[in-house]
Amino acid sequence: MASFDIKSEINTHELTNAVDQANRVLKSRFDFKGTGAEFTLTDNQILLFTKEDFQIKQMEPVLHESLSKRGIDLKTLKPGALEVSNGSARQEINLQEGIDRELGKKITTLVKQSKVKVQASIQGESIRINGKKRDDLQQIMQIIKDQKYDLPLQFNNFRD
């Protein structure tokens, strides 16, 4: 019986490298000299910090470019509100990882409505698809890829 898993995960090593690269770009840019602008990576969020609120808007494309170069999908970013206080501005960008229950149910109902002879089951933050034929699994992969979800999905753990 063939199977594969559908997951949504971020490569933390590449994420760290992308944030470090974005910080290096900020340090070399003339318009950010002396502003104390920096990106800080915590467990599941990226913090943008600088002196002025308009500089936050200038920092976002730098971060997006370095994340894209490292192969991290920008759909994982959920920007928070811009906080401005005495002489500083900060913004938290949350990182979405894992398939939540609601999206998992949408995907499993899509698989069931496709009338392909496979079974879909939610397993924590991933979805397992089982079927007898490899062709059926590839057809399901294509159906899921054709849908537009607000979270990047990866297909892995393919077993024949």
N, C-alpha and C positions, 0 to 999 in steps of 0.2 A: 504494500500500500504506500503510495507516494504522498509526500506532505511538504509543506513549507510554512514559515512563520511570517507574519506581517508585523513590523515593529516601527516605532518612531523613536530613534535615539540619536544623540549627538556624540561625535567623536571628541572626547574631552581633551585629548592631546592636541588635536588640530585647533580646537577652540582656544586653548591656552596660547598656542603659537600665533593665532590670528589676533588675539588681544595684545600680545607682546609686540607684534608687528605694527598694529595700529598706534600703540604708544610711541614706538620709534618714529613713525611718520609725524605724529604730533610734535615731538621734540625737534624735528628738523624743519618744520614749517615756520616761516617768519611771522605769520599772523597769530601764532600761538605762543610766541616767545614771551616769557614772564607772566603768563596767565595761570600757571599751575594746572593746566588742563591735563586730565589723565583718564584712562579707562581702568577700572578695577574689576577683576573677576572673582566672584564668590561661588558658592556651590551651584546655585541655579539662577544666577542673575549677573548682569554686567552693569556696573555703576559708572555713569559719565559725570565728571566733576570738573567745573571751571569757574571763573569769576563772573562771567556775564551769560545771560540766557540765550543771546543770539549765537554765542559760540557753541552751545550744545547742538544747535541746528547745523552748524558747520562740522561738528565732530561726527554726526551720524553717517554721512557718506564715507568718511574715512573708515569707520568701523564696518560698514556694509561692504566696502570694497575688499578689505582684508579678509572678512569672513567668506566672501564669494570666491576669492582666490584660493582659499583653503578647502573649498568644497562643502561649506556649511550652508544649508538652505536658509534663506532669510525668513521663511515662514515660521521658523522656530522662535523668532523674536516677537515679544509682546511688550511694546514700550509702555511705561507707566507715565504718570503725570510729571510735568516739569515743576520742580520745586525751587523757588527763588527766595533767598533770605539775605541777610546783611552781607553784601559783597560777594556772594557765591551763588552758584546755580548747580543743581544736580538732577539727574534723571536716572531712574532704575529701569532697566530693560530685563524683563523676566524671560527665561528660556523654557520653552515647552518641550517636554520629553515624555514619551509614553502615550499610548492610546487610551483615552478616557472611556468610560462606560457608554456614553452617548454615541461617540463616533464608532465604537466597537459594535454597537447594535445596528447602526446604519450600514456598516460594511457587511455584517452577517446577513441582514435582510436583503441587501443587494445581491449577495452570493446566492441566497435561496430563491430570489426572484429571477435569477438568470437561467434557471432550469438546467444547469449543468450538474452532472452527477458527482457532487462533492459535498463534504460536510465542513461547516465552519464552527469553531468553538472559541470563546473568549477565554484566555488564560492570563489573568492578571492584566498587564499592560501590553499584551500582544495577542494576536489572533492566529490560531492554528487552522490551516486548511488541509483536509485529508481527501484523497481521491484515488481511484484505481489507476487512472491513466495520466501520464505526464502531459498529454495534450490538453486534458481537462484543466489541469492546474495552470498551464500556460494561458489558456483562454480566460480563466479567472483573473490571472495577473493582468492581462490586457484590459479586462473590464474595469478593474480597480484603478489602473493607471489612467484610463480615459475619464474617470471622475475627477472633479476638482475639489480637493479637501484643503482646509486651511492648516494642514500639518503635513510635513514631508513623510512619506511612507517608504520603508525599505523592506525588500523581500529577501529573507535569508533562511539558513538552515534547511535548504532544499534537499530532500531525501527521496530516493527512488526505490 
